[in-house]
Amino acid sequence: MGITEDIADNLAKKAIAVENELDDESVIPHVATLIGASSQTTQEAFLTAVRVRKAEARAIKFLKDKLAGKVVESDLPSTGDVIETTDH
């Protein structure tokens, strides 16, 4: 990655950690606003990194819960997307 993406990803990791520790969903929007005041490019990279990291965390939790038998397909949020799978 380039310097912008590296910085944005590091900030995303830290902001997510603080958000989780404080249970405060305002952390990430505030950080994004602070970044955006100086660099819209970095702000966009930060928000992308946050989305990617949160998506990864949700997917990992789903997989762990699935293995533990805690998840049924009806528990999943609907995105409207159809995901085709092939059974082997």
Secondary structure, DSSP 8 states (H G I E B T S, - for coil): --HHHHHHHHHHHHHHHHHHHHT-TTHHHHHHHHHHTT-HHHHHHHHHHHHHHHHHHHHHHHHHHHHTT---GGGS---S--------
